[in-house]
Amino acid sequence: MSSEPAIANHVSQKHCIQNYIRSPDSQKKLYKRTLLIVVISQIFGGAGLAAGVTVGALLAQDMLGSDSFAGIPAALLTLGSALAALLVGRLSQRFGRRLGLATGFLSGGIGAIGVVLAAVLQNVPLLFLSLLIYGAGTATNLQARYAGTDLAGPKQRATAVSVAMVSTTFGAVAGPNLVEVMGTFATSIGVPALAGPFILGAAAFTLAGLVFLIFLRPDPLIVAQAIAEAKRAEQKDSTDPSTGAVNNRGIIVGASVMILTQIVMVAIMTMTPVHMKHHGHGLSEVGLVIGVHIGAMYLPSLITGVLVDKIGRIAMAFASGVILLGAGLLAAFAPADSMPLLIAALALLGLGWNFGLISGTALIVDATPPANRAKTQGTVDVSIALAGASGGALSGMVVASSSYATLSLAGGFLALLLIPVGIWYRSNQKVVKSENMSM
């Protein structure tokens, strides 16, 4: 008897999905509704993301008393996000985006609470564990971009990613600029000032998770899978001999673009607050620079998405490499007391990352059918997060043993690897097109 409501709910859900399969208009409406839900959640998620980025390194430096370990928070955040990306991807593949994304954001909220407790108790092991868990929110904030693409057409995918990302801007830019306010609030309740932004992060990630848990119905990935299965059943005799090779290379190139941009961005961004603090800049100035940086990471997304869909994924990946090189050169040679030049360098760093992430994401979505899309996307995001963890961990050591300028130059020149990666992809595309024409 107790199973009857569950069976009835399953039958009702299946009937609802069948309605979407038969109605293109219903699919469009669900696509738009999904984007709206993603936008709302990303506003909260962006605020949560910004907390750790802005003061994570400073909190570790304060608790550990050494610059050499200032990169550890970024490493733990990105390592935690790697584990979470794998979990969220697999949960999403099996149960849908709703459960996967809600679980990731709520875990990030728990991690943020743990960071606050660690700061109060001056407990370094708890800090490290909590930062690891907090990384789940960061991973989910990125994985949410895929939810908007599940029902998007091939020429809408980069634009759908961009809508999700630009909405992150509102919270992500507000977060760093609330550092001082949240610090004041934290000290008023007996919490160290540097833990204040994590109070905001806990509330923001929790709200983002609840938005998905409550409102993301029906699940866009489950609907997309059902639509794909129906199309396969109708066209099972249709084959495309080039699909496997193109998909495999598309995944490799898309992942490579995002990995390289993530390493460069995380390494330079992580050490910028420490570099600024050493040269007499206050928390409000650090918050301004990081706020502009995060704004540049997300705000251009609407334009970037249109450009990626119009002029191509690889062309925008090339642009990403050139812009990141410019960011590294400017960060390396800008006087440490020049706020305008630091702001410009970090803005370019964010813009280059934006170009790389959206073009790489579009390549991944193009290369993955709904049947294994979320699992593949989660696995790719693991690699991205691990790359970021490496960049974050090594950044502090590089600066401690040499200088911030050395780190920035190394990051800028590393970004130029995006050009040969893109050339390799294009050369294969020409071969595939030639083979198809000969057939």
N, C-alpha and C positions, 0 to 999 in steps of 0.2 A: 504493500500500500504506500509505503513511504517513498517508493521510487516513481510513483505515478506523476507527481509534479515535475520531477526532473525529466521524465520521458516526454511529457507534454511540452515542456520548455524547449527540449531538443527538436521536437517536431515543428514547433512554432518558429524556431530560429532557422531551421532548414527551409521552411516555406518562405520565410522572409528573404533568405539569400536567393532562392529561386526567382523571386520577383525581380531582384536586381539583375540576374542573368538575362532575363527576358526583356528588360527595359533599359535602353541606353540613357533615357532621360533620368531614370532613377539613379543610374550609375554616376551621371554628372552631378546630380544633387548631393549624393553621398560624398563624392570627391570634394565638393565645395564645403560641405559640413565638416568633413574630416580636417580640411585645411584650417577651418575656423577653430576647431578644438586644439589642433597643434599650435596655432598662433597663441591662444590663451595660455596653454601650458608652458610654452617657450618663454613667455614674458616672465613668468615666475621662475622657470628654470634658469634663465639668464642671470637673474639676481643671485641665485644660489651659486652658480658657476663663478661669478665675479669675486665672491668673498675669498675663496681659497687662492685665486690667482693674485689678488692684490696684496694680501698680508700673510699668506702661508709661509713664504721665505723669511719674512721679518719675525714671525712668531717662533719659528725654529731657531733662528739666529739668537733671539732673546733667551730662549729656554736652554739652548746648547752652548751659547757663548762663543761661537766660532763661525766664521764665514765659510769655512770648508764644507760645512754641513747645510748651508743655506739652500742648496739645490735638492735636498732630500724630500721636502714636502711635495715639490713638483713631481719628483720621481715616484713617491708613494701614491700621489693622486692619479698619475697616469698608469701606474701598475694596477691600482685598484680599479681604474676604469677599464683596463685590459681584461681583468677577470670578469668584471660586470658586463662588458660588451659581449663576451662569450655566453654568459648566462642569459642576458637579455635577448640576444639573438636566438638562442635555442628555445627559450620560453615563448618568444614571439612566433617562431616557426611552428611550435607544437600547439600553442593555445591562442595565438593571435597577438597583435600589437598591444591591445588593451592591457592584458595581464603582464606582458613583458615590460612595457614602459612604466606602468604604475609601480611594479616591484622595484625597478631600478631607481626611480625618483624617491620613493619612500625610504629605501636603503640609504640613499645620499643624505636624507634628512636626519636619519639616526646617526650617521657618521658625523654630521655637523654638531649635533648635541654632544657627542663624545669628545670632539675637539674643545668645546667650551669647558667641559668638565676637566679635561686634561690640563687646560690652562689654569683653571682655578686651583687644582691639586698639584700643579707643577710636576705632573707625571708624564715623563717622556715616552715610555712604552705605550701608555694609553693614547698619547698624541699620535704616535706613528700608526697604531692600529686604527684609530678613528679616521685619520687622513686616508688610509687605505679604503675604508668603507665609504667615506665621503666621495671617493673617486667614482662610485657607482652613479652618483648624480651627474657628474661630468660626462660619463659615458652615455647615459640615457639622454642627456641634453643633445648629444650628437646623433644618437640612434633615432631620435624622434623625427629627424629630417627625412628619414626613409618612409615614415608613415604617410606623408603627403604624396609620395610618388606611386603608391601601390595601385591607384586607380587612374593615374595620369597617362596620357598618350605619349608616344616617343618624343614628340616635339614640345611636350609640356614638362618633361621631367626635371630639367635643370631649373626651370621657373618655379616648379613646385618646391624643390629644395630651397630655393632662394626665399620663397614666402615664409617657410618655416624658420629660416635663419635670420631674416630681417626682423622678425618679431622678437627674437632673442635680444635684439639691441636695446629695447626699452628697459628690460631688467638689468642687462649686462652693463650698460652705461650708468644707470642709476646706482648700481651696487658699489663700485669703487668711489663714487662721489659721496656716498653715505658712510665712508670709512670713519671719518671724524665724528659724525653724529652718532653712529653705532658705538664707537669707542667711548664717547661721553656717557651714553646710556649704559654701557657695560660697567664702567667704573662706578656709576651711581647705584648699581645693584651688587657691587663687590666682585665683579669679574674683570680680569685684566683687559685693558683697552684693545689690545691686538686681537682678542677673542671676540670682540663685539660684532664684526662682520659675519662671523659664523652663526651668531644668533639669527641674523637675517637669513643666512643660508639654510638653516634648519626649517624655518617657516616657509621659505620659498620653495624648496624641494618638496616638502610635504604637500603644499598646495598644488604643485605641478602634478604630483602623483595622483592626487584625488581627482583632479580634472579628467585625467585619462580613465581612471577606474570607474567614475560615475557616468561620463558622457560619451566615451568612444564605443558606441553601439549603433548599428552592427559594426563588427570589426572589419576595417578596410582590407587587411591582408587576407582574411578568410574569404571575403567576397571576391577578391582578385584571384585567389586560387580556384574558387568555384567557376568563375568566368573562364579562366584558362583551361580548366578541365573540360568544360562544355565545348570550347572551341576545338580542343584536340579531338573530342569525340566526333565533331562534325567534319573535321578535316584530317582524319587520321592517315589518309593516303598522301597528304601533302608533305614534302620533305624539302629541306634546305641544306645542301651539302656543305655549305660554308659555316653553318651556325656554330658547330662545336669549336672549331679553331678560333673564330672571331671572338667567341665568348671567353675562351681561356685566356687569350692575349688581352682582351679588354679588362678582365679581372686583374691580371698581373700589372698592367699599365696603370689602371685606376688606383690600385693599392699603392704602387710606387710613387705616384704623384702625391697622394695624401701623406704617405710616410715621410717623404723628403720635406714637404712643407711643414709637417708637424714637428720634426726634429729641429729645424731652423727656428721656427716660431717659439717653441717652448724654451729652447736654450737661451735665446737672447732676452725674451720676456721675463724669464725667471730671475735673471741677475740684474735687470734694470732697476728694480726697487732698492736692491743692496748697493748698487753703484751710485744711485742718487743719494741714499742715506749717508754714504761715505763722504759725499761732497756737500753736505749741509742742507739738503732738501728735506722738508717736513712731510708728514703723512698726507696733508692735503694736496701737496704738489705731486707726491707719488700717486695719489688717487686720481688726480687730473690726467697724468700721463697714461696710466693704465686704463682709465676710462676712455680716453681718445683711442687708445690701441684696440680695446675691445669693441668700441663703436666702429672702427675701421674693419674689424674682423667680420662684423655682421651687417652693418647699415648699407653697404653697397650691394648687398645680395640681390635685390630686385633687378638692378641693372646687370649684375654679373650673370644671373640666371638667364636673362634674355639673350645676352651676348653668347653664352655657352650654347644655347639652343640655336642661335642664328649663325654664328661664325665658326662654331665647332669646339669640341672638347680639347683637342690638342693645341690649337692656337692659343686658347686661354691658359693652358698649362705652361706654354712657352712664356707668356706674359707674366705668369706667376714667378717663374725663375728669375726673370730680369728685375722685377720689382723687389723681390727678396734680396737680390744682390745690392740694389740701391739702398735698401734698408740697412744692410750690414755695413756698407761703406759709410753711410751717414752716422750710424750709431758709433762706429769706431773712431771717426775723426771729429765728431761734434764736441765742442768744449763741454765739460761736465756741468758747468754752471749755466749753460744755455738751455732754458726751458723750451723755447720755440723749436730748436733743432732736435732736442730729445723727443718732443711731441711729434715732429715730422718723421723722425726715424721709426718710432713705434707705430705711427699711423701707416707708413709704408709696409712695415712688418705685418700688420693686421690685414692690409689690402692684399698683399701677396699670398698670405694664407687663405684668404677668402677665395681668390681665383683658383688656387690649387684644390681646395676642399670641394668646391661646387663642380669643377670640371672632373675631378676624380670620382666624386659621388655619381655623377651622371654616367660616367663610363661603367661603373659597377652596376648601376640599375639597368643600363642597356644590356649588360652581359649576363644577367641573372633572371631566369623565369620564376614566376611566383612559387612554383613547387619547392624550390630550395633557396629562395631569395633571402629571407630573414637570417637563415643559418649562415649563408655565405657572407652577408653583410656584417654579421656579428664577428665572424672569423677575421674579416678584413680589418674591422675596427680594433680587434685585439692587437694586430700587428701595428696599427697606427698608434695605439696607446703605449705599447712596449717601446716603440721608437721614441715617443715623447718622454717616456720614463728614462730612457738612456740619455736623451738630450738634457733633461732636467738634472739628473744625477751628475753628469759630467760637467755641466756648466759651472757649478760651484768650484769644482776641482781645477778647471781650466783657468778661471779668474784668480783663484788663490795662488796658482803656480805661475801665472803670467799676467794677464790683464783682461779687462772687459773689452778693450779694443781688439785683442787677439781673438776672443770668442766671437765677436761680431763679424770680423773679417772671415773667419773660418765658416761661419754659418752662411754668409752671403755667397761665398764661392761654392759651397756644397749645393746650394739651390740651383746652380747652373747645370747640375746633372739632369734636371728635368728636360733639358733640350735633347740630349741623346736618347732618353727614354721615349720621348714623343716621336723622334725620327724613326726609331725601331718599330713603333706601333704603325706609323704611316707606311713604312716600307712593306709591312705584312699586309696591310689593307690593299695596297696596289697589287700584290701577288694574288690575294684572294679574288679580287675583282677580275683579274686577268684569267684565272682558272675558271671562274663562273661563266665568263663570256665565251671561253673556248668550249664549254660544255653545251 
